[in-house]
Amino acid sequence: MILDRRTFLGRAAALSAVAAAAPRMARAQAVAGGGPRKAVWAGMLPKERSWLERFQMAREAGFEGIEVGTTPEQKVAEEIKEASAKTGLVIHSVMNADHWQFPLSSADPAVVAKSVAGMEASLHNAKLWGATDVLLVPAVLDPKTSYQDAWTRSQRVIKERLLPLAQQLQVAIGIEEVWNKFLLSPLEMARYVDEFASPWVKAYLDVGNMVFYGYPQDWVRTLGKRIGRVHLKDFKIDHEKGCFEWKNLGEGDIDWPEVRKAFAEVGYTGWMSTEIEGGDLKYLKDVVARFDRFLAGQKPV
C-alpha cells in the first residue's frame, strides 16, 4: 500500500507519541499491578532548603518516596515527619549513619556500643516516620578484622542487640553490600541473611556497588525474595585508563533492561531509591524520566 505524505506524517507522529508515552504507561501499569515504586535518597536534594521544600521538590519531580538518613535530633525528626505528611511523599527507609565509623565487627566493645546506639536511633526514626526498613552496613574489614571475625561478630550483635528491637518496632534491617570488603558475592549475601532465619532481616541491594566484581542481574536472581529495598546508580569502568566513575542511570556499564528483567522474574515490587549526584528540579525530573524508562524495560538513556 502506498501512503500519501499527509497520511505518512500523521502515522509517524502517532507512533512517536506512543513511543514517548510508553514509559509513563508502563509505570502506571506497574503501580496499578503493585510494581516497583520510585524514591530518592534525601542527599540528592538541596541541603540549604527546609525539609518541607526538599520534600516538595522531590514530589514535583515525580518521586513517590524518599530515604532519609539517621536523625537523632527529635525536633528535626518531627520536622521531617511533618514534611512527609504535608506532601504525601512516603519515607520508606532510613539510611543508618554510624556503621562505617563504628562498625559492628569491631573488637572494641565501646565502638560496637556506639554502632548499636546509631542503629537504635535509626530504627526509632523509622517507626516515627512510618518507614519499614533501615539500611545497615553490617561489618567493615580492616587489617585487624578477619573475614570470619566480621561475619561472626556482626551476626552476634545483630541477633542479640538489634533484632529484638527491630521485631518490636516491626522495622526490617536491610543488609547492604558495599565497598567494605565483605559479602562480595550474592551467594555469601544469601547465606548471611538466611542464617538469621528472621523476616526482619533482608538484603538491601545496591545495583551499582558490585559492578567491580559481579553483575547486578545475577545478584537480583540469586537473592530473590530476600531483597527488601533497592538502590539505583550506575558505574562506569575505563579499563584503558584504569579508573572508574559513578554515573547517572544509563550512563555506565549496567545492563539496565536485563536488570529490570531480573527484578520482574523474582517478583520484586518494593521501593527503589536513586542514590546518585543531586541537582535542581530540572535535573531531578530527568532522573525520574530515566527511572521510568528503566521500569518500562528500556535503557534509561
C-alpha positions in Angstrom: 0.0 0.0 0.0 1.3 3.4 -1.0 0.8 6.2 1.6 0.4 9.9 0.7 2.7 12.3 2.5 0.0 13.6 4.9 -1.1 10.1 5.9 2.6 9.0 6.4 3.4 12.0 8.6 0.2 11.5 10.6 1.0 7.9 11.3 4.6 8.7 12.1 3.5 11.3 14.6 1.1 8.9 16.2 3.8 6.2 16.5 6.2 8.8 18.1 3.6 9.8 20.6 3.0 6.1 21.6 6.8 5.6 21.9 7.2 8.7 24.1 4.3 7.6 26.3 5.4 4.0 26.7 7.5 4.6 29.9 4.6 6.5 31.5 2.1 3.8 30.5 4.3 1.1 31.8 4.9 3.0 35.0 1.1 3.4 35.5 0.6 -0.3 34.9 3.4 -1.2 37.3 1.9 0.9 40.1 -1.6 -0.5 39.4 -0.2 -4.0 39.5 1.9 -3.4 42.6 5.2 -2.8 40.6 8.3 -1.1 41.9 8.0 2.4 43.2 10.2 5.4 42.7 12.1 7.0 45.6 15.0 9.4 46.0 17.8 9.5 48.6 17.5 12.7 50.6 21.1 13.5 50.0 20.2 14.3 46.4 18.1 17.3 47.5 19.5 20.8 48.2 20.6 20.9 51.9 20.2 24.6 52.1 16.4 24.2 51.7 14.0 23.3 54.5 12.8 19.7 54.8 9.4 20.7 53.5 10.9 22.4 50.5 13.1 19.4 49.8 10.1 17.1 50.0 8.0 19.3 47.8 10.8 19.4 45.2 11.1 15.6 45.2 7.3 15.3 44.8 7.2 17.8 42.0 10.0 15.9 40.2 7.8 12.8 40.2 9.2 10.7 43.1 6.7 8.8 45.3 9.0 8.2 48.2 12.2 9.1 49.9 15.0 7.6 52.0 16.3 9.8 54.9 19.4 9.4 57.0 19.6 8.8 60.7 18.3 11.9 62.6 18.9 11.8 66.3 17.6 15.3 67.0 13.9 14.9 67.9 12.9 18.4 66.7 14.4 17.7 63.2 12.9 14.3 63.1 9.4 15.8 63.8 10.0 18.4 61.1 10.8 15.6 58.6 7.6 13.7 59.7 5.6 16.8 59.1 7.1 17.4 55.7 6.1 13.8 54.7 2.5 14.3 55.9 2.1 17.6 54.1 3.5 16.4 50.8 2.4 12.8 50.7 6.0 11.8 50.0 6.4 8.4 51.7 9.5 7.9 53.9 10.1 4.2 53.1 13.5 3.6 54.7 16.3 5.1 56.8 19.9 5.1 55.9 21.9 4.3 59.1 24.8 6.7 59.7 27.3 5.2 62.2 28.1 1.8 60.8 31.3 3.0 59.0 32.9 4.9 61.7 31.7 2.5 64.4 31.4 -0.9 62.8 29.6 -3.8 64.5 32.5 -6.0 63.5 34.9 -4.1 65.8 36.7 -6.0 68.6 36.3 -2.9 70.8 33.0 -3.0 72.9 32.9 0.8 73.1 32.9 1.0 69.3 30.2 -1.6 69.0 28.1 0.2 71.6 28.2 3.4 69.5 27.2 1.4 66.4 24.3 -0.2 68.3 23.2 3.2 69.5 23.2 4.6 66.0 21.1 1.7 64.7 18.7 2.1 67.6 18.2 5.8 66.7 17.7 4.7 63.0 15.1 2.1 64.0 13.2 4.6 66.2 13.4 7.2 63.3 11.8 4.6 61.0 9.0 3.9 63.5 8.3 7.6 63.9 8.2 8.2 60.1 6.3 5.1 59.2 9.3 3.6 57.3 9.6 -0.1 57.2 13.3 -0.6 56.6 16.7 0.6 57.9 19.8 0.2 55.8 22.8 -1.4 57.7 26.4 -2.0 56.6 27.0 -4.9 58.9 30.7 -5.1 59.0 33.9 -3.3 57.9 37.1 -5.4 57.2 40.4 -3.9 58.1 43.9 -5.3 58.8 42.8 -6.3 62.3 39.4 -7.7 61.4 39.4 -11.0 59.6 36.5 -12.1 57.3 35.4 -14.7 59.8 35.5 -12.3 62.7 33.5 -9.8 60.7 30.9 -12.4 60.0 30.6 -13.8 63.5 30.8 -10.6 65.4 28.3 -8.7 63.3 25.8 -11.5 63.3 26.0 -11.9 67.0 25.4 -8.2 67.7 22.5 -8.1 65.2 20.9 -11.1 66.7 21.3 -10.2 70.3 21.1 -6.4 70.4 19.3 -5.2 67.2 16.9 -7.8 66.0 14.8 -7.8 69.2 14.2 -4.0 68.8 13.5 -4.4 65.0 10.9 -7.1 65.8 9.3 -4.9 68.5 9.1 -1.9 66.2 8.3 -4.1 63.1 11.1 -2.5 61.1 13.3 -4.6 58.9 17.1 -4.5 58.9 18.4 -4.2 55.4 21.9 -5.6 54.9 23.7 -3.7 52.2 26.6 -4.9 50.0 29.1 -2.0 49.7 32.8 -1.4 49.4 33.6 -2.8 52.9 35.5 -5.9 51.6 32.6 -8.0 53.0 29.8 -10.1 51.4 31.5 -10.0 48.0 29.2 -12.5 46.2 25.4 -13.0 46.1 25.9 -16.5 47.5 27.5 -15.1 50.6 24.8 -12.4 50.9 22.1 -15.0 50.7 23.7 -17.2 53.3 24.4 -14.3 55.6 20.7 -13.2 55.5 19.4 -16.7 55.7 21.4 -17.5 58.9 19.2 -15.0 60.8 16.1 -17.0 60.0 14.1 -13.9 60.5 11.6 -11.9 58.4 13.1 -8.8 60.0 16.5 -9.2 58.2 16.6 -8.6 54.5 19.1 -7.7 51.8 19.3 -4.1 50.7 20.6 -4.4 47.2 22.6 -1.6 45.5 22.8 -2.4 41.8 26.0 -0.3 41.3 28.1 -1.4 44.2 29.1 -4.8 42.9 29.9 -3.9 39.3 33.7 -4.2 40.0 33.3 -7.9 40.8 29.9 -9.0 39.6 26.7 -8.4 37.7 23.6 -6.9 39.4 21.2 -9.1 37.5 23.0 -12.1 38.9 22.6 -10.7 42.4 18.9 -10.0 41.9 18.2 -13.5 40.7 20.3 -15.1 43.5 18.8 -13.0 46.3 15.3 -13.1 45.0 12.7 -12.8 47.8 15.4 -11.8 50.3 15.6 -8.3 48.7 13.8 -5.8 50.9 14.9 -2.5 49.3 17.0 -1.3 46.3 19.4 1.5 45.5 19.9 2.5 41.9 23.0 4.1 40.5 25.3 3.4 37.5 29.0 2.7 37.4 31.5 3.1 34.6 34.9 1.4 34.4 37.5 2.7 32.0 39.8 -0.3 31.6 42.3 1.5 29.4 42.9 4.3 31.9 42.4 2.1 35.0 39.8 4.4 36.5 36.1 4.5 37.3 33.2 6.9 37.9 29.8 6.8 39.5 27.3 7.8 36.8 23.7 8.8 36.3 21.3 6.0 35.3 22.1 4.7 31.8 25.5 6.3 31.5 27.6 3.4 32.9 28.2 -0.3 32.4 25.0 -1.7 33.9 22.7 -3.6 31.5 19.5 -1.9 32.7 17.0 -3.9 30.6 18.5 -7.1 31.9 18.4 -5.9 35.5 14.7 -4.9 35.1 14.0 -8.3 33.7 15.7 -9.9 36.7 13.6 -7.9 39.1 10.4 -8.9 37.3 11.5 -12.6 37.4 11.9 -12.6 41.2 8.7 -10.6 41.7 10.3 -7.6 43.3 7.6 -4.8 43.7 9.1 -2.7 46.5 10.8 0.6 46.7 13.8 1.6 44.6 15.8 4.7 45.5 18.1 6.6 43.3 21.4 7.3 45.1 23.4 9.5 42.7 24.6 13.1 42.4 21.9 15.6 43.3 20.7 18.7 41.5 17.9 21.1 40.8 14.3 20.4 39.8 15.1 20.1 36.1 17.8 17.5 36.8 15.6 15.6 39.2 12.8 15.4 36.6 15.4 14.0 34.1 16.3 11.3 36.7 12.7 10.4 37.1 12.3 10.1 33.3 15.3 7.8 33.2 13.8 5.8 36.1 10.5 5.4 34.2 12.4 4.1 31.1 14.2 1.6 33.3 10.9 0.4 34.8 9.5 0.1 31.3 12.3 -2.3 30.5 14.2 0.2 28.3 17.6 1.7 28.5 17.4 4.8 30.8 19.0 7.0 28.1 
